[in-house]
Amino acid sequence: MKEIKDTLLERRSIRRYEREPIPADQIQFIYEAIRNTPTSYNGQQFSVIDVTDQELKEKLYELTQQKQIKTCSHFLLFCADYNKISTLADLKYIDLPPFTHTMDGIIVGVVDATLAMMSALVAAESCGLGTCCIGYARTAAPEAVSRLLELPQGVFAVCGLAIGIPREKPDLKPKQPVSLIVHQNRYRNDDMGPELLDYDAEIREFNRTRSGATTDNDWASHIIDYYRHAMSYHMLDALRRRGFDANS
Ligand SMILES: Cc1cc2nc3c(=O)[nH]c(=O)nc-3n(C[C@H](O)[C@H](O)[C@H](O)COP(=O)(O)O)c2cc1C
């Protein structure tokens, strides 16, 4: 098992995997790590679909165009889940407030599911496995993914995580310096422009010189292009179809 420092600081997204299953004890460890995730109020408003059926993985690939899903050993879909608490509330004749119709209710589910994904990611990485988060599992075809995996009302996909035995070791991507990410005591009020420009240039240099396919992308334009593309996602409509809404 890797040291925690290497697990966290040497992590990079892995998109190519050996066509081999993960050892059973490792996936059990990943499940236990998911289970012990801290959650808001200990509400545990999340569930995970572990997709190992190759036919289902191929279908998810067709819906998302993310190859990692069909080549990984386990594709875990992390979902916000209010179905379980509603089922129990019904059984115990407890009135459930319309928490799923508040922004905070939605945020609670998203945070719980995301932290669970990070537990799985760290556990998998500590075993030397490769991982890649797949946001397209939420955005590419929300209704079709929900139907395919038979998600009930009150459950929506937040993010996927592909896990497999690594078949590549891409260069570590440079990240923003600590000074831009961690603000001391209060939000920085000095000019962050020069440091942001330096980081933008560092990413462009990395993209020009990294091993494998190179590009001329800087950071800002490239990320903003993704956001421009994401303007066509209509998550609120998708959430409404899953039984969520936000009016407060
Ligand atoms: C929430 C989330 C969603 C992501 N979705 C995708 C995705 O759909 N496809 C993909 O190839 N990578 C995806 N990634 C991986 C990011 O592209 C990657 O983490 C980022 O480029 C930084 O690279 P690194 O993980 O190697 O440090 C996602 C990452 C996160 C955290």
PDBQT file of the ligand as one rigid body, heavy atoms in Angstrom, charges set to zero:
ROOT
HETATM    1  C1  LIG A 301     -15.753  16.281 -10.918  1.00  0.00    +0.000 C 
HETATM    2  C2  LIG A 301     -14.799  15.861 -12.010  1.00  0.00    +0.000 A 
HETATM    3  C3  LIG A 301     -15.279  15.492 -13.243  1.00  0.00    +0.000 A 
HETATM    4  C4  LIG A 301     -14.402  15.055 -14.237  1.00  0.00    +0.000 A 
HETATM    5  N1  LIG A 301     -14.906  14.611 -15.421  1.00  0.00    +0.000 NA
HETATM    6  C5  LIG A 301     -14.066  14.081 -16.346  1.00  0.00    +0.000 A 
HETATM    7  C6  LIG A 301     -14.592  13.481 -17.521  1.00  0.00    +0.000 A 
HETATM    8  O1  LIG A 301     -15.815  13.407 -17.738  1.00  0.00    +0.000 OA
HETATM    9  N2  LIG A 301     -13.708  12.956 -18.408  1.00  0.00    +0.000 N 
HETATM   10  C7  LIG A 301     -12.361  12.973 -18.189  1.00  0.00    +0.000 A 
HETATM   11  O2  LIG A 301     -11.609  12.459 -19.038  1.00  0.00    +0.000 OA
HETATM   12  N3  LIG A 301     -11.833  13.541 -17.078  1.00  0.00    +0.000 NA
HETATM   13  C8  LIG A 301     -12.655  14.080 -16.149  1.00  0.00    +0.000 A 
HETATM   14  N4  LIG A 301     -12.148  14.603 -14.990  1.00  0.00    +0.000 N 
HETATM   15  C9  LIG A 301     -10.686  14.595 -14.752  1.00  0.00    +0.000 C 
HETATM   16  C10 LIG A 301     -10.112  16.005 -14.876  1.00  0.00    +0.000 C 
HETATM   17  O3  LIG A 301     -10.022  16.338 -16.237  1.00  0.00    +0.000 OA
HETATM   18  C11 LIG A 301      -8.730  16.025 -14.183  1.00  0.00    +0.000 C 
HETATM   19  O4  LIG A 301      -8.907  15.752 -12.812  1.00  0.00    +0.000 OA
HETATM   20  C12 LIG A 301      -8.049  17.371 -14.371  1.00  0.00    +0.000 C 
HETATM   21  O5  LIG A 301      -7.736  17.590 -15.722  1.00  0.00    +0.000 OA
HETATM   22  C13 LIG A 301      -6.755  17.448 -13.550  1.00  0.00    +0.000 C 
HETATM   23  O6  LIG A 301      -5.875  16.437 -13.960  1.00  0.00    +0.000 OA
HETATM   24  P1  LIG A 301      -5.305  15.382 -12.919  1.00  0.00    +0.000 P 
HETATM   25  O7  LIG A 301      -6.484  14.641 -12.339  1.00  0.00    +0.000 OA
HETATM   26  O8  LIG A 301      -4.424  14.461 -13.714  1.00  0.00    +0.000 OA
HETATM   27  O9  LIG A 301      -4.580  16.153 -11.864  1.00  0.00    +0.000 OA
HETATM   28  C14 LIG A 301     -13.000  15.050 -13.990  1.00  0.00    +0.000 A 
HETATM   29  C15 LIG A 301     -12.539  15.453 -12.735  1.00  0.00    +0.000 A 
HETATM   30  C16 LIG A 301     -13.416  15.830 -11.759  1.00  0.00    +0.000 A 
HETATM   31  C17 LIG A 301     -12.869  16.205 -10.395  1.00  0.00    +0.000 C 
ENDROOT
TORSDOF 0
